[in-house]
C-alpha cells in the first residue's frame, strides 16, 4: 500500500465574499453589491481553477451563487434605469392625453 498524504483543503475567501455580497445586494446594496459579487465571483473561480493539485481550494458553488445573484441584480438594475428613463422621456402617466 502506498501512503498518500491528506490533501489540504481550504475555502476561497473570494467565493465567500461573492456569496455574501450576492445576498446583500438584494437587501442593502443594490448596484454596488452586485458589482462586488460579480467581480469576486470571477476572481474566486479563477483562483479555484489555478490552485495546485496538492492544495485544493473549495467554494466554486458559492462563487457561482454569488455570480448568479449579482448578474440577476445587475440586469434588474438596468431594467429599472431603462424604465425610469422611459418615464422621464415619455412623461409621467397619461396626463398630456386629457
VENBELQUI-V681239 format. One record per pair of residues at least 4 apart in sequence whose ideal C-beta (glycine too) atoms are under 7 Angstrom apart, sorted by the first residue. I is the first residue (numbers start at 1). GAP is how many residues later the second one is. D is the distance in Angstrom with one decimal. If there is no record, write none. Layout:
BEGIN
i;gap;d
I;GAP;D
I;GAP;D
END
This chain:
BEGIN
i;gap;d
7;47;6.2
7;49;5.2
8;47;5.5
8;48;6.8
9;47;4.6
9;49;5.9
10;47;5.7
11;4;6.7
11;5;6.6
11;47;5.0
11;48;4.7
12;32;4.6
12;35;5.5
12;36;5.7
12;45;5.1
12;47;3.9
12;51;6.8
13;4;6.4
14;4;6.2
14;26;4.8
14;29;4.8
14;30;3.7
14;33;6.1
15;4;6.5
15;29;3.9
15;44;3.1
15;47;4.2
15;48;4.0
16;4;6.2
16;43;6.7
16;46;6.2
17;4;6.1
17;23;4.5
18;4;6.0
18;19;5.1
18;22;3.9
18;23;3.9
18;26;5.6
18;44;6.6
18;45;5.2
18;48;2.9
18;49;6.7
19;4;6.6
19;43;4.3
19;46;5.4
19;47;4.4
20;4;6.2
21;4;6.1
21;12;4.7
21;15;4.4
21;16;4.1
21;19;6.7
21;45;6.6
22;15;4.0
22;43;6.2
22;44;3.8
22;47;3.2
22;48;5.1
23;46;6.5
24;4;5.1
24;5;5.2
24;9;4.8
25;4;5.5
25;5;6.1
25;8;3.4
25;9;4.5
25;12;5.9
25;44;6.4
25;45;6.3
25;48;4.6
26;43;7.0
26;47;6.5
28;5;6.8
29;4;3.1
30;4;6.9
30;43;6.5
30;47;6.2
31;4;6.7
31;46;5.2
32;4;6.4
33;4;6.2
34;4;6.3
34;36;4.4
34;39;4.0
34;40;4.7
34;43;6.8
35;4;6.2
36;4;5.9
37;4;5.9
37;29;4.5
37;30;7.0
37;32;6.0
37;33;3.3
38;4;6.6
38;29;6.0
38;32;4.0
38;33;6.1
38;36;6.9
39;4;6.4
40;4;6.0
40;26;6.6
41;4;6.5
41;22;4.6
41;25;4.3
41;26;3.7
41;29;6.5
42;4;6.5
43;4;6.3
44;4;6.2
44;15;6.1
44;19;3.9
45;4;6.4
45;15;6.4
45;18;4.9
46;4;6.1
47;4;6.6
47;10;6.3
48;9;4.9
48;11;6.4
48;12;5.2
51;4;5.5
51;5;6.5
51;6;4.2
59;4;5.8
60;4;6.3
61;4;6.3
62;4;6.3
63;4;6.4
64;4;6.3
65;4;6.3
66;4;6.0
67;4;6.0
68;4;6.2
69;4;6.3
70;4;6.3
71;4;6.4
72;4;6.3
73;4;6.2
74;4;6.5
75;4;6.6
76;4;6.5
77;4;6.4
78;4;6.3
79;4;6.2
80;4;6.3
81;4;6.3
82;4;6.2
83;4;6.4
84;4;6.5
85;4;6.1
86;4;5.8
87;5;6.0
91;4;6.6
91;5;5.7
END
